[in-house]
Amino acid sequence: MSTDAPTSRPTEDRSSGAAAPLLRLRGVSKHFGAVQALQSVDLDLYSGQVLALAGDNGAGKSVLIKCVAGIHAADDGEIVFEGRPVHIRSPRDASELGIETVHQDLALCDNLDIVQNMFLGRERAEHLMLRENDMEKAAGETLSSLAVTTVRSIRQPVASLSGGQRQSVAIAKAVLWNSKLVIMDEPTAALGVAQTTMVLDLVRRLADRGLAVMIVSHNMNDVFQVADRIAVLYLGRMAAVRPAAELDRQSVVDLMTTGRSGRIKDGAPGDGAQP
């Protein structure tokens, strides 16, 4: 896996058109029976940036990331990836594009070791024999490239890992497959202070390597520590998408609970948001 990626945090205004988004959502809607979970959502994600997706319970955060991840198919709207319209009908479709998702439950098997988890379902084999050394080398190089150094051995069972280590393994598993966009659902939930710091540092390193990262989080401290841009959903609509530097915790809470905030400069919704 190539590690030739930017090592500094992007500073240019991505909404100005200086760079094309890796992923562009336009008018994405999703309903379940009479329930309108998403309504005409616009959103852009850029390589080398962390976008935090915030919103109250029921705002549509999980539905939105599942539409991008291929778990749900959007009912309306357009998804453009690397400049071309795409149809994401399954997680395999998403994976083939380079979109990987780290779900809140991590989807790791406690009875398997780190290498086995990272290659689960994608094992490398030759003449019906697993290429154990090849997989072990690739797993070790990926963990090393992400500066995940706290695990004792890549052959230790996942059941023996701490919460932060498990999250790190799940993230490394996602980037092992040359992903371009990594989506994380509540990556620091139930973690202690030290483990949270470790995971947020890893999230930042993904963006510094040139990946696009989207995290869903209720923790405003985590959001403002790691995000370049913040998108806020309110009742299935995009209330605002702004650079993190233009927002504060109270303005995000206002947007989450009422869909608007007088604390935002000029009251504009920002790039990729609904007016």
VOKOLRO-500171 format. One record per residue (C-alpha): residue number from 1; residue in one letter; x, y, z. Coordinates in pm, 1 decimal. Example, Ala and Ser with C-alpha at 12.3 -4.5 7.8 and 13.67 -1.06 7.14 Angstrom:
atom n:1, res:A, east:1230.0, north:-450.0, up:780.0
atom n:2, res:S, east:1367.0, north:-106.0, up:714.0
//
This chain:
atom n:1, res:M, east:0.0, north:0.0, up:0.0
atom n:2, res:S, east:146.9, north:331.1, up:-99.4
atom n:3, res:T, east:233.8, north:578.3, up:174.1
atom n:4, res:D, east:315.0, north:867.4, up:-60.7
atom n:5, res:A, east:52.0, north:1103.7, up:74.3
atom n:6, res:P, east:34.6, north:1459.1, up:199.6
atom n:7, res:T, east:182.3, north:1503.4, up:545.3
atom n:8, res:S, east:24.1, north:1838.4, up:624.5
atom n:9, res:R, east:-332.4, north:1933.3, up:702.1
atom n:10, res:P, east:-512.1, north:2092.2, up:404.0
atom n:11, res:T, east:-565.3, north:2464.1, up:445.0
atom n:12, res:E, east:-731.0, north:2571.7, up:122.7
atom n:13, res:D, east:-1103.1, north:2641.0, up:106.0
atom n:14, res:R, east:-1231.9, north:2327.4, up:-61.6
atom n:15, res:S, east:-1569.7, north:2483.9, up:-129.6
atom n:16, res:S, east:-1416.8, north:2737.7, up:-364.9
atom n:17, res:G, east:-1375.6, north:2486.5, up:-645.2
atom n:18, res:A, east:-997.8, north:2466.2, up:-611.7
atom n:19, res:A, east:-1020.5, north:2087.9, up:-595.1
atom n:20, res:A, east:-1288.8, north:1843.7, up:-703.6
atom n:21, res:P, east:-1451.8, north:1640.0, up:-427.4
atom n:22, res:L, east:-1377.8, north:1268.6, up:-408.8
atom n:23, res:L, east:-1743.9, north:1201.7, up:-327.0
atom n:24, res:R, east:-2034.5, north:1428.5, up:-414.6
atom n:25, res:L, east:-2392.9, north:1370.9, up:-303.1
atom n:26, res:R, east:-2667.3, north:1574.6, up:-466.6
atom n:27, res:G, east:-3034.3, north:1553.5, up:-373.7
atom n:28, res:V, east:-2998.6, north:1219.2, up:-196.6
atom n:29, res:S, east:-3327.1, north:1105.8, up:-41.9
atom n:30, res:K, east:-3432.1, north:789.5, up:138.1
atom n:31, res:H, east:-3761.7, north:686.4, up:291.0
atom n:32, res:F, east:-3881.8, north:379.1, up:476.2
atom n:33, res:G, east:-4253.6, north:354.5, up:420.6
atom n:34, res:A, east:-4404.7, north:681.3, up:539.3
atom n:35, res:V, east:-4086.2, north:786.8, up:719.2
atom n:36, res:Q, east:-3865.6, north:1028.1, up:521.7
atom n:37, res:A, east:-3519.2, north:952.0, up:663.9
atom n:38, res:L, east:-3324.0, north:1175.0, up:421.9
atom n:39, res:Q, east:-3455.0, north:1459.3, up:209.3
atom n:40, res:S, east:-3253.2, north:1612.6, up:-76.0
atom n:41, res:V, east:-2917.8, north:1590.8, up:101.5
atom n:42, res:D, east:-2612.7, north:1752.9, up:-61.6
atom n:43, res:L, east:-2263.1, north:1679.1, up:66.8
atom n:44, res:D, east:-1905.0, north:1687.5, up:-63.7
atom n:45, res:L, east:-1611.2, north:1489.1, up:76.4
atom n:46, res:Y, east:-1251.6, north:1569.9, up:-13.7
atom n:47, res:S, east:-934.1, north:1364.5, up:-12.4
atom n:48, res:G, east:-700.4, north:1465.9, up:268.0
atom n:49, res:Q, east:-980.0, north:1595.2, up:490.9
atom n:50, res:V, east:-1181.4, north:1473.0, up:788.2
atom n:51, res:L, east:-1550.9, north:1555.1, up:771.8
atom n:52, res:A, east:-1751.2, north:1508.8, up:1092.3
atom n:53, res:L, east:-2120.1, north:1425.3, up:1051.0
atom n:54, res:A, east:-2326.0, north:1541.4, up:1346.6
atom n:55, res:G, east:-2694.2, north:1531.2, up:1426.8
atom n:56, res:D, east:-2940.7, north:1437.6, up:1697.4
atom n:57, res:N, east:-3081.4, north:1085.8, up:1727.3
atom n:58, res:G, east:-3306.0, north:1020.9, up:1429.0
atom n:59, res:A, east:-3150.9, north:1297.8, up:1218.9
atom n:60, res:G, east:-3050.0, north:1052.1, up:945.4
atom n:61, res:K, east:-2677.6, north:1007.6, up:1011.1
atom n:62, res:S, east:-2680.6, north:628.1, up:1004.0
atom n:63, res:V, east:-2905.3, north:619.8, up:697.8
atom n:64, res:L, east:-2674.5, north:857.1, up:511.4
atom n:65, res:I, east:-2357.5, north:659.4, up:578.5
atom n:66, res:K, east:-2539.6, north:336.6, up:493.5
atom n:67, res:C, east:-2642.4, north:482.9, up:155.8
atom n:68, res:V, east:-2276.8, north:563.8, up:84.5
atom n:69, res:A, east:-2164.0, north:224.5, up:216.9
atom n:70, res:G, east:-2410.1, north:32.3, up:-0.1
atom n:71, res:I, east:-2625.0, north:-103.3, up:282.8
atom n:72, res:H, east:-2921.4, north:107.2, up:170.2
atom n:73, res:A, east:-2987.3, north:222.8, up:-185.5
atom n:74, res:A, east:-3087.3, north:588.0, up:-213.1
atom n:75, res:D, east:-3437.0, north:643.3, up:-351.1
atom n:76, res:D, east:-3348.0, north:966.9, up:-530.5
atom n:77, res:G, east:-3049.0, north:1183.1, up:-602.0
atom n:78, res:E, east:-2703.3, north:1139.9, up:-748.8
atom n:79, res:I, east:-2381.0, north:1000.1, up:-609.3
atom n:80, res:V, east:-2063.9, north:1102.9, up:-791.4
atom n:81, res:F, east:-1732.6, north:936.4, up:-704.3
atom n:82, res:E, east:-1406.5, north:1059.5, up:-854.4
atom n:83, res:G, east:-1601.5, north:1270.9, up:-1100.6
atom n:84, res:R, east:-1833.6, north:1003.9, up:-1237.2
atom n:85, res:P, east:-2189.1, north:907.7, up:-1138.5
atom n:86, res:V, east:-2205.1, north:573.4, up:-959.7
atom n:87, res:H, east:-2474.0, north:338.5, up:-829.3
atom n:88, res:I, east:-2385.9, north:185.7, up:-492.8
atom n:89, res:R, east:-2623.5, north:-105.2, up:-443.5
atom n:90, res:S, east:-2419.3, north:-320.8, up:-206.4
atom n:91, res:P, east:-2118.0, north:-305.6, up:27.4
atom n:92, res:R, east:-1921.6, north:-483.1, up:-245.6
atom n:93, res:D, east:-1998.6, north:-198.2, up:-486.0
atom n:94, res:A, east:-1871.9, north:48.8, up:-225.9
atom n:95, res:S, east:-1558.8, north:-154.6, up:-159.1
atom n:96, res:E, east:-1476.9, north:-180.4, up:-528.4
atom n:97, res:L, east:-1488.6, north:199.7, up:-549.4
atom n:98, res:G, east:-1255.1, north:231.2, up:-251.1
atom n:99, res:I, east:-1515.9, north:308.3, up:17.3
atom n:100, res:E, east:-1469.9, north:119.7, up:344.8
atom n:101, res:T, east:-1680.7, north:152.4, up:657.9
atom n:102, res:V, east:-1581.9, north:90.6, up:1019.6
atom n:103, res:H, east:-1911.4, north:24.2, up:1194.9
atom n:104, res:Q, east:-1969.1, north:92.3, up:1561.4
atom n:105, res:D, east:-1967.9, north:-279.9, up:1642.3
atom n:106, res:L, east:-1632.6, north:-306.1, up:1450.9
atom n:107, res:A, east:-1731.3, north:-644.7, up:1297.8
atom n:108, res:L, east:-1423.7, north:-816.1, up:1442.0
atom n:109, res:C, east:-1410.0, north:-1182.1, up:1546.1
atom n:110, res:D, east:-1275.7, north:-1224.2, up:1899.2
atom n:111, res:N, east:-1161.2, north:-1580.7, up:1837.9
atom n:112, res:L, east:-936.8, north:-1482.2, up:1544.9
atom n:113, res:D, east:-603.9, north:-1303.5, up:1558.7
atom n:114, res:I, east:-529.1, north:-961.6, up:1410.0
atom n:115, res:V, east:-405.7, north:-1091.6, up:1074.5
atom n:116, res:Q, east:-700.6, north:-1327.5, up:1035.0
atom n:117, res:N, east:-942.6, north:-1044.1, up:1111.5
atom n:118, res:M, east:-780.1, north:-803.2, up:868.2
atom n:119, res:F, east:-807.1, north:-1056.6, up:583.5
atom n:120, res:L, east:-1137.3, north:-1215.6, up:684.2
atom n:121, res:G, east:-1332.6, north:-1290.9, up:367.1
atom n:122, res:R, east:-1042.8, north:-1172.1, up:149.0
atom n:123, res:E, east:-780.9, north:-1430.2, up:233.1
atom n:124, res:R, east:-484.6, north:-1466.1, up:2.2
atom n:125, res:A, east:-440.8, north:-1820.8, up:-120.3
atom n:126, res:E, east:-243.0, north:-2014.2, up:-377.9
atom n:127, res:H, east:-316.6, north:-2372.2, up:-482.8
atom n:128, res:L, east:-580.3, north:-2391.7, up:-206.4
atom n:129, res:M, east:-318.0, north:-2297.9, up:55.5
atom n:130, res:L, east:-337.4, north:-1977.8, up:254.3
atom n:131, res:R, east:-42.5, north:-1745.4, up:200.2
atom n:132, res:E, east:4.5, north:-1686.1, up:572.5
atom n:133, res:N, east:342.2, north:-1512.5, up:546.9
atom n:134, res:D, east:215.3, north:-1280.1, up:274.9
atom n:135, res:M, east:-91.8, north:-1181.2, up:477.0
atom n:136, res:E, east:111.9, north:-1138.7, up:795.0
atom n:137, res:K, east:359.0, north:-911.9, up:617.1
atom n:138, res:A, east:84.8, north:-697.0, up:461.4
atom n:139, res:A, east:-99.7, north:-664.4, up:793.3
atom n:140, res:G, east:218.9, north:-571.1, up:976.2
atom n:141, res:E, east:317.8, north:-312.0, up:715.0
atom n:142, res:T, east:-27.9, north:-152.6, up:725.0
atom n:143, res:L, east:-30.0, north:-127.1, up:1103.7
atom n:144, res:S, east:324.7, north:8.8, up:1100.3
atom n:145, res:S, east:245.2, north:267.5, up:831.9
atom n:146, res:L, east:-41.1, north:395.5, up:1046.9
atom n:147, res:A, east:187.1, north:406.4, up:1353.8
atom n:148, res:V, east:-23.1, north:147.5, up:1536.6
atom n:149, res:T, east:248.4, north:27.6, up:1772.5
atom n:150, res:T, east:61.8, north:-66.8, up:2090.2
atom n:151, res:V, east:-31.9, north:-422.5, up:1993.9
atom n:152, res:R, east:201.5, north:-688.1, up:2133.5
atom n:153, res:S, east:182.0, north:-915.1, up:1829.8
atom n:154, res:I, east:-19.6, north:-919.5, up:1510.5
atom n:155, res:R, east:-91.5, north:-1282.0, up:1592.6
atom n:156, res:Q, east:-259.4, north:-1211.4, up:1925.4
atom n:157, res:P, east:-634.2, north:-1278.4, up:1945.7
atom n:158, res:V, east:-855.6, north:-974.6, up:1904.2
atom n:159, res:A, east:-1028.1, north:-1074.9, up:2229.8
atom n:160, res:S, east:-709.7, north:-977.0, up:2415.0
atom n:161, res:L, east:-703.0, north:-619.7, up:2277.5
atom n:162, res:S, east:-817.9, north:-301.9, up:2450.8
atom n:163, res:G, east:-1101.7, north:-95.1, up:2304.9
atom n:164, res:G, east:-860.3, north:148.6, up:2142.8
atom n:165, res:Q, east:-650.7, north:-130.8, up:1997.4
atom n:166, res:R, east:-961.0, north:-300.1, up:1855.4
atom n:167, res:Q, east:-1067.5, north:25.6, up:1692.4
atom n:168, res:S, east:-716.9, north:68.1, up:1547.9
atom n:169, res:V, east:-726.5, north:-282.9, up:1400.6
atom n:170, res:A, east:-1069.1, north:-216.8, up:1246.4
atom n:171, res:I, east:-941.5, north:105.4, up:1089.1
atom n:172, res:A, east:-624.5, north:-65.6, up:962.9
atom n:173, res:K, east:-842.5, north:-339.3, up:813.5
atom n:174, res:A, east:-1037.7, north:-72.8, up:624.6
atom n:175, res:V, east:-729.0, north:94.8, up:477.5
atom n:176, res:L, east:-553.5, north:-232.2, up:394.2
atom n:177, res:W, east:-754.7, north:-253.4, up:73.1
atom n:178, res:N, east:-625.7, north:70.0, up:-81.2
atom n:179, res:S, east:-936.4, north:255.4, up:23.9
atom n:180, res:K, east:-994.6, north:616.2, up:-75.5
atom n:181, res:L, east:-1275.8, north:698.4, up:165.6
atom n:182, res:V, east:-1305.8, north:560.5, up:519.0
atom n:183, res:I, east:-1633.1, north:608.2, up:707.5
atom n:184, res:M, east:-1632.8, north:561.3, up:1085.6
atom n:185, res:D, east:-1941.7, north:537.1, up:1302.4
atom n:186, res:E, east:-1875.0, north:666.6, up:1657.2
atom n:187, res:P, east:-1507.1, north:560.4, up:1655.2
atom n:188, res:T, east:-1442.1, north:678.1, up:2013.4
atom n:189, res:A, east:-1761.9, north:553.2, up:2178.4
atom n:190, res:A, east:-1695.1, north:388.4, up:2516.8
atom n:191, res:L, east:-1320.7, north:459.6, up:2501.2
atom n:192, res:G, east:-1113.4, north:614.5, up:2779.0
atom n:193, res:V, east:-917.9, north:936.9, up:2741.1
atom n:194, res:A, east:-588.9, north:775.0, up:2635.6
atom n:195, res:Q, east:-757.9, north:535.7, up:2392.9
atom n:196, res:T, east:-965.3, north:817.7, up:2244.3
atom n:197, res:T, east:-649.2, north:1020.0, up:2181.5
atom n:198, res:M, east:-488.8, north:720.4, up:2010.8
atom n:199, res:V, east:-787.5, north:668.9, up:1779.8
atom n:200, res:L, east:-822.7, north:1039.3, up:1693.3
atom n:201, res:D, east:-451.1, north:1055.6, up:1611.3
atom n:202, res:L, east:-505.0, north:761.2, up:1378.4
atom n:203, res:V, east:-802.8, north:933.2, up:1213.4
atom n:204, res:R, east:-587.7, north:1240.1, up:1152.5
atom n:205, res:R, east:-309.4, north:1026.6, up:1003.1
atom n:206, res:L, east:-553.3, north:876.6, up:752.3
atom n:207, res:A, east:-634.8, north:1223.6, up:620.0
atom n:208, res:D, east:-267.4, north:1322.2, up:622.7
atom n:209, res:R, east:-204.5, north:1020.6, up:397.4
atom n:210, res:G, east:-453.0, north:1164.0, up:147.9
atom n:211, res:L, east:-764.3, north:962.5, up:230.7
atom n:212, res:A, east:-1105.8, north:1117.6, up:271.4
atom n:213, res:V, east:-1246.7, north:1043.6, up:615.3
atom n:214, res:M, east:-1600.5, north:1081.6, up:745.1
atom n:215, res:I, east:-1671.2, north:1027.0, up:1113.0
atom n:216, res:V, east:-2007.6, north:1018.6, up:1285.3
atom n:217, res:S, east:-1980.4, north:1138.6, up:1643.7
atom n:218, res:H, east:-2187.4, north:1283.6, up:1924.9
atom n:219, res:N, east:-1873.4, north:1393.4, up:2109.5
atom n:220, res:M, east:-1815.1, north:1758.9, up:2025.9
atom n:221, res:N, east:-1467.7, north:1758.7, up:2184.2
atom n:222, res:D, east:-1362.7, north:1481.2, up:1946.6
atom n:223, res:V, east:-1527.9, north:1651.7, up:1650.2
atom n:224, res:F, east:-1346.3, north:1979.9, up:1698.4
atom n:225, res:Q, east:-1017.6, north:1807.0, up:1773.1
atom n:226, res:V, east:-1001.6, north:1616.2, up:1444.8
atom n:227, res:A, east:-1245.4, north:1757.8, up:1185.5
atom n:228, res:D, east:-1161.7, north:1993.5, up:900.2
atom n:229, res:R, east:-1530.6, north:2039.2, up:816.5
atom n:230, res:I, east:-1852.7, north:1967.8, up:1001.8
atom n:231, res:A, east:-2184.8, north:1867.3, up:847.1
atom n:232, res:V, east:-2499.5, north:1877.8, up:1058.4
atom n:233, res:L, east:-2817.3, north:1687.8, up:976.9
atom n:234, res:Y, east:-3151.3, north:1797.4, up:1117.2
atom n:235, res:L, east:-3463.1, north:1583.9, up:1063.6
atom n:236, res:G, east:-3319.7, north:1428.4, up:748.1
atom n:237, res:R, east:-3207.5, north:1756.4, up:591.6
atom n:238, res:M, east:-2859.6, north:1903.9, up:576.2
atom n:239, res:A, east:-2870.4, north:2204.0, up:809.2
atom n:240, res:A, east:-2514.2, north:2321.8, up:740.5
atom n:241, res:V, east:-2174.2, north:2216.8, up:612.2
atom n:242, res:R, east:-1897.7, north:2448.2, up:730.1
atom n:243, res:P, east:-1525.1, north:2453.3, up:801.4
atom n:244, res:A, east:-1477.1, north:2359.6, up:1166.3
atom n:245, res:A, east:-1298.9, north:2691.7, up:1225.3
atom n:246, res:E, east:-1624.5, north:2877.3, up:1147.3
atom n:247, res:L, east:-1825.0, north:2688.8, up:1409.6
atom n:248, res:D, east:-1818.9, north:2637.8, up:1783.1
atom n:249, res:R, east:-1978.2, north:2375.5, up:2004.9
atom n:250, res:Q, east:-2287.6, north:2582.2, up:2077.0
atom n:251, res:S, east:-2354.3, north:2656.5, up:1709.3
atom n:252, res:V, east:-2334.9, north:2283.9, up:1627.7
atom n:253, res:V, east:-2574.3, north:2205.3, up:1913.9
atom n:254, res:D, east:-2809.9, north:2477.4, up:1783.9
atom n:255, res:L, east:-2802.4, north:2324.1, up:1436.1
atom n:256, res:M, east:-2859.0, north:1973.8, up:1573.1
atom n:257, res:T, east:-3159.0, north:2076.0, up:1783.2
atom n:258, res:T, east:-3326.6, north:2348.5, up:1574.8
atom n:259, res:G, east:-3174.2, north:2326.5, up:1227.5
atom n:260, res:R, east:-3032.7, north:2680.7, up:1243.7
atom n:261, res:S, east:-2795.1, north:2894.6, up:1445.3
atom n:262, res:G, east:-2754.9, north:3269.5, up:1474.2
atom n:263, res:R, east:-2394.4, north:3214.5, up:1584.1
atom n:264, res:I, east:-2279.3, north:3126.8, up:1230.1
atom n:265, res:K, east:-2130.4, north:3417.4, up:1039.1
atom n:266, res:D, east:-2379.1, north:3562.8, up:785.8
atom n:267, res:G, east:-2613.5, north:3271.5, up:854.2
atom n:268, res:A, east:-2513.0, north:3095.9, up:530.0
atom n:269, res:P, east:-2551.6, north:2718.5, up:527.4
atom n:270, res:G, east:-2209.5, north:2658.8, up:371.6
atom n:271, res:D, east:-2085.9, north:2434.1, up:93.8
atom n:272, res:G, east:-2297.8, north:2137.1, up:2.2
atom n:273, res:A, east:-2581.2, north:2235.9, up:236.6
atom n:274, res:Q, east:-2942.1, north:2319.5, up:182.4
atom n:275, res:P, east:-3031.1, north:2692.5, up:185.4
//
